[in-house]
Every structure is written in C-alpha cells, then in structure tokens.
Amino acid sequence: MANKNYYETLGVDKKASEADIKSAYRKLAKMYHPDLHPNDEAAAAKFKEINEAYEVLSDQQKRAAYDYELEHPNARSSGGFSGAGFGGGFSGFGGFGDIFSDIFSGFGGGTSARAADTQGEDITKEIVLSFLDAAKGCTKEIRYTRNEPCSACGGTGAKNGTAYKTCDKCKGSGQVRYTQDTLFGRTIRMAACDECGGTGKKITEPCPECRGKGYVRRETTVTLNIPAGADTNSYIRKKGYGQASAQGGAPGDLIVIFRVEPHKIFKRKDKDLYVELPISFRTAALGGKVRVPGIDETFEYLIPDGTQSGTTFCVRGKGLKTRTGTGNMYLTVTVEVPTKLSREQKRAVEQMDSGMDIRQTSKMRAFRDNMQAMYGVDPYQN
C-alpha cells in the first residue's frame, strides 16, 4: 500500500487535517470525473487513483497504518500493514495495543461522519449551443427529472417534518462506537448508526407525500444564463439542483456541459476568431476595401496592394468578448483566380503579364534563378 504516495496524489501535506483531505479530494474528483471526460482513459485512471488515495487517508485506521508503512518500509509484510507475516514479534512490547487503542479511539474512522451529511449525487447534462449563442452569451431553459427534496417534510421523511424521535441507540449523534480486539490490541472506531442510518433520528410517522424517503421524483426546470465565450466542454454548475440525498443531506449539483456547433465562416481558438477571406485578383494586385463578417455586424477592411494569397492580417479587438477580455480576428486571404475569361479579358491579362518586370516578384525571381543554375533554362520564357 505504501509504495504509492497518497498524500502527493491528493496534493496535501502529511499533516493535513481531515477537512483538508476532504476538500482536496472533492476538488480533484470534480476535475477528473468521468462524466466530464467521456472515453478519456487517462482521466479515468486518475479518478481511480484519487479515490484510492481518499479511501485510505479519510479512514483514520487505514491512514495510521499507511503512515506507519511510510515511516517503516522495511517492517511491513508483502500484504501491507495487516499483521500478516508479523507473527507475535510485537508481543514483547508492553502497551503496544494500548498505543493503537489511543490512536484510533481519538479519531473515529472514515465512516464516523453522519449519514445526514451525505450529499446527493450530481446530475450531468449536455446541451448543444449554436456558435453565435456561445460566442455572444444567451439564456437557455432545460428540463430534466430528478429526486427533488420533499417540500412537505423538508427532506426529513417524517410527516410535517416533525414526526420523528431521537434514535435511542446513538442518542441522536448518528454514530456508534465499535470495539474490536485484534492482534495488536483493542481498536475503537466510530461508524454510522445501523438503527437510524446515521441520521440520528427515527421516523414515527412517514411523510405521506414522499412515503418517508425525504424526496419525490419530479420534473425540474432550470434557467441557465450562459456567459459570452462558452466553448465545447466548458460547463456551468448549478448548486443544489442535483439528486436529493437519500439520507437527509444537501442535494447534489447540476452540471451542464456545452457542445458548440461549428460555424460556416468563423473558426475559433479561445477568444480569437479565424476567417478565411477570398478576394479577387484585382483587389490583391491593386488593393481595396472588402467587407468582413463580425460577431454582431460587418465592417470594412483595407487590403493593401500586392497582397499575396495566404497572407494573414490581425484585426485587434474583433474577436470574442469574454469575462477575461476580448480576442482578435485573424483574416487569411486567398486570391481567387477566374477560371473562365472572355477573349478580351485573356488579351488584357497577356498584355499585363508581358509588361510585368519579373524583378518585382521575389518568389518568381528566386525560382527562375534556381532553375537556371540547375538546368540552364528560364521557366517563364515561352
């Protein structure tokens, strides 16, 4: 077990408190949850590793044994710190069992938290947004069915929210102390009360609305205010709109993941927009204004004379407006050469070409020089 550093896995110090460990686990579990990374084997493996680490470090007995292994790597057996392979080697150390008893009785164990504090499960939904809705921001309404906390009993499961009594076994604490004699002495741990399920109370008369469950199955409608700049795989979390807890705890959250449809003109990278802009041969050669599409409206852009096909221009501030700033637009020019010319148009092109000085076009000049050096021919000489 100790060949893995669970503290490093959760990103916490060895002296981290239970609250620190729980907070780190929740943050990482949400980050690598399989619902947010479908078909991602690396994320699934990381999620499994995080859960394995939390399972050990959240249980004080397992954590104490794990810490012992870290500090005494040569003393542990091949099966981990379970007592196997040790025999009676520790029997000569008086009070060893008492030490373990003191350690464990003070902490309680990973199951000592009351079941009433158990949060309901999260619900994950995916919605499709048009490119412009995602770029400019919009409002969407979604409907889904969930276990909703019963309003008639306030989620208690008891009629009118009051028809219950304190559990006799745990005296309302939701926890019961268990004592176990082991090879190393007596251990004491705390666990959820089996009489009340850890709620600390027993229902005397079930709620007629939810039949004692504390929740009802209903269709829920939620309005989402989607901010400008939403992108594929970004998401919104609506706290408390997930499944109700079956044990009276807080409901889970609703996680809405976005999938943005492609656009016919725009391509996007973060806040920046990319547009492929076809222009005529005349505009490329002589320059001129062209009208360019924007997110909200079109605008004019001046193409300089002598522009080559494939040239990219940056238009600052014409990208997406998001909470973190405004992006740029990148225009990549493609020069369109006409495929059908009239006799007069062909004659005009020939006259223009015959009057051009090849020294004005650096790429043609370089290509001609290389051809002459290698083969002794001029590729542009008819």
N, C-alpha and C positions, 0 to 999 in steps of 0.2 A: 504493500500500500504506500510506503513512504518513498518509493522510487519516483513518485510524482510529487511535485511541489504544489499542493493545492492552494497555498497562500498566494503564490505567483499567478496561478490560474485565475483567481478572483481579483488579483491586483490589490491585496491588502497586506498589512504588516502582521507578523506572527502574534503581536499583542492586540490585534483588532478585537473590538467588542462584538457581541452577538449582533447588535444593531448595525455596526459597520459591515459585518459579513453579509447580513441580510440585504442591506442597501446595495452593496457591490453586486451581489447575485442578481437582484432584480434588474439592475441596470444592464448587466451583460446578457441576462436571459431575454430581455426585451430586444436587445440589439441583434442577437443571433437566433431569434425564434424562427423555427422552420416555416411558419406561415408568412413571414416577411422575406424568406429566401427559398422559394419553391425550387426543388431539383438542384439545390446547391449542397453538394456533399461536404464541402469544407465547412460550411456554416452548420450543417447538421452535426458534424463531428465535434465542432467547437461547442455547440449547445450541449451535447452529451458530456463533454469534459467539464463544462461549467456545473452541470447538475451533479456530476460525480463528486466534484470538489465541495459543493454546498452540502451534499448529503453527509459528508464526513465532518466538515467544520461546523455545521449547525447543530450537531449532536455532541454534547459535551463529553459523553463517554468515548465516542469514536475519536473526537478531537484530542482528548487526553492521551489515548492510546497512540494516535498518529504522531503527536508531538514527542512521545517517548521514543518512537521509532526514529524520528528525525535526529534526536539527540544521542540515541544509542543504536546506530545502524548495524553494529556487529552483534548485538544481543538478540535481535529479532529472529524468529524462525522463518522458514520459507513460506509459511501460511500467513504471515503478518502477525501483529500483536494480539494473538487469540489465546495464548497459553500453551498451544500445541508445540511440543518439542522442548519445553522448559522443564517438564517433569516436576520434581519437588525442589528444584535448585534454589528457590527463594524461601523455602520454609525456615531456613536458619535466620532470616532477618526478622527479628521480633517487631511486631507492629506494622508490617508491610500491608496487611489487609486493612488496618485502621487508616493508613495513609490514603488508600484508594477510597475508603468509605468517606473520609473527609473531603476528598476532591469531588467525588460525584454527588454527595448529598448537598453540597453548596450550589451546584449548578442546575440540576434538574433534568437535563437532557433535551434532545431536539424536539420531542413531542410534548414538551411541557406547555407550549403556547396553547391558549384556549381555542377550541374549535370555533368559537363565536368570532374569533378574529380572522378566520379564514376568508379570504376574498374570493368572490365568484370568478368564474372563468372569463377571459376576454373573448370577444367576438371579432372576427376579421372579415371584412367585406371589401370587394374590389369594385370600383366604378370607372367607367370609361369617360374621358373628357375630350372634347374637340381641342385642336391645337390652340385656337384663339381663346376658348374658355379658360384653358390652363394658363395661357400667356397673360391674359388681362385680369383673371380672377373672376369668380362667379359664385352664385348661390345654388346649391343643389339640395333636393329633398330625397331622402331614401327611406324605404320601409323594409322592415325585417321583423321576424318573430323571435322572441326571446323569453326567458324566465324573468319576469318582472317582479320586484318586491311587492308583496301583497299590501295594498293600501288599507285594507280593512283591519289588519292586525299589526301593521308597521313592520312586517317581516318576522314577527316573533313566532307565528304559527298558532298562537293562542287567541281564543275568542276575545274580541275587543282589545287585543294587545295586553290583556291583564290576567287572563285565566291560566295562570301558571304559578308554581310554587318553587321555592328554593330546593335544589337537589339535596336529599338527605346524605348521600354518600360523600359528596365532595364539599358540602356546605356552601354551595354557590361559587366555588372557586373555578370549577371546570377541570380541576386537576386532582389526580390521586397519586399518592406516594407508593411506589412499589419497591420492595426489598428483595434482594437476591443474593444467595450465598454462592460464591464462585471459588475457583482455585486460589485466588489472590485475596480472598476475604469477602466481606459483605459490601455490596454496592447498593446504592439507593438512587432511584431515578423518579422523575415525575412524568406522568403521561395523562392524556385526555381521559376524563372520567367515562367509563363504559356505560354508566347508568343514564347520563344525560347527553352523551355525545360531545362533552366538552363545553356545553352551553351554560352550565351552572344552574339550570332550571329544568323542571319537568312540567309539561303541559297538563293541566287538569281538565280542560275542555278545548278541543281543537277549534280553530277558526273555520266557520262553515264555508267561507269564500275560497280558501286555499287548502282546506282539509288538513290543516296542521303542518303543511310544508313550508309556509312562510313566503311562498312565491306562486304566481299564476302565469300561465302561458298566454302571452298576448302579442298582438302586432304593435310595433313601436315605430313612430315616425320621427325622424331627426332631420333638422335643417343644418346643412354644412355651409359655412362661409369660407370658401376656398380662396386662399390668397393668390395674388398675381405671382406667376413664376412657378406654379406647381409643375412637377415633372414626373415621368414614369418612375414608379417605385417610391416616390415620396408619399407621405401619409399624414392623416390627421387622427389624433387620439381624442375621443370624447369620453371623459372620465365619468364612470358610473352608469354607462349605457350598455354594459355587457350583461352577462348572465348574473342573476341574483345568486347570492350564496345560499347553499342548502343548509347552512348552519347558522344563519342569522348575521353573518358578517357583511361587509360592504360589497356591493355588486362590482363585477369586473368592468373593464373598459371596452369601448367600441373602437376598433382600429380600421380606418377606411384607407385602403391603398389605391393610388391613382394609376391608371394606364392611359397615356395620352396618345391620341391618334396622330398619324403623320399628316403633314400639310403638302399641298401641291406645289407651293412656291418656297416656303420657308423650311430651312433645316436649323436645328438648334444645338448649341453646346453651352450648358449652364445658362448664363444671362445673354450670351451673344447669339445673333441671328446670322445665317448664311444664305445668300441669294445668288443663284446663277442667272446672270443678266445677258441675254443675247442682244447684240447691237448690229446695225448694218455695216457693210464695208465702208460706206461713205462716212458714217459717224466715227468709225475707228480711225480713218485716214485724216479727216478734216476736223474732227471734234464736234461736239454739240451737246445739247441738253436732252436727257431722257427722263421719263417719269418712272419712279421707283416705288414699289409697294412698301407700305409700313404697316405696323400692327393696327393703328387707328385710321390712318389716311395715307394717301400717296404724297410724294414730294419729288422735286426736280433735282437731278444731279448732273453736273457738268463733266462730260467725258473729254479729256484733253486730246488734242490731235496726235496722231501717231500711236494710238493705243494698240498694243498687241493682244491677240487672243490669249486668254489665260491670266491676264493681269488682274490683281485683286486690289480693290480700294476699300479703305476703312472709313466708315461714316460713324463718327463718335456720337454716343447718346441715342442711337436709333435702335438699340436692342430692347430687351425686356426690362421693364421697371419692376423691381422686386424689393423686398424689405431690406436687402443687403446692398442695394444700389442699382444702377442702370447699366445695361450692357451696350455693346456696339454692334453695328451691322457691317458685314463683310460682303462686298459685291465682287463676284468673279466674272469678268467679261468673256464672252465667247463671240467671236466675229463670225457672222453668218454670210457665207458666200453664195450668191444666187446660182441655181442650177440651170435655169432656162433664161437665155438672153436673146434679144432680137438682133437682127443683123447690124443695125445701127449701134446697139449697145456693145456688141462684140468689137466693132470697129473703134469705138471710143476707148474701150479697155486696152486694145492693142496700141493705140496711139499714146495712151498714158504710160503703158509699160515700156514702150520704145524710148520714151523721153525720160525715164527714170534713171538716175545715176546709181549704180549698184553700191557705190560707196556710202550711200545714205542708209543702207540696211546692213547692220553689222553682222547679223547671223548669216545672211546670204554671202557676204564678202568672205567671212571666215570659212564657210563651206566650200566656196569656189577655190580659195587658196589651198585648202587641204586636198581637194580633188586634183588640182593642177600639180601639186607636189607629188602625189601618189601615182597618178595616171597620166598626167600631161594633157588633160582635157579640161575645157570650160563647160560645166554642166548647163550653163544658161545661154550658150552660144548655139543658135539654131542653124 
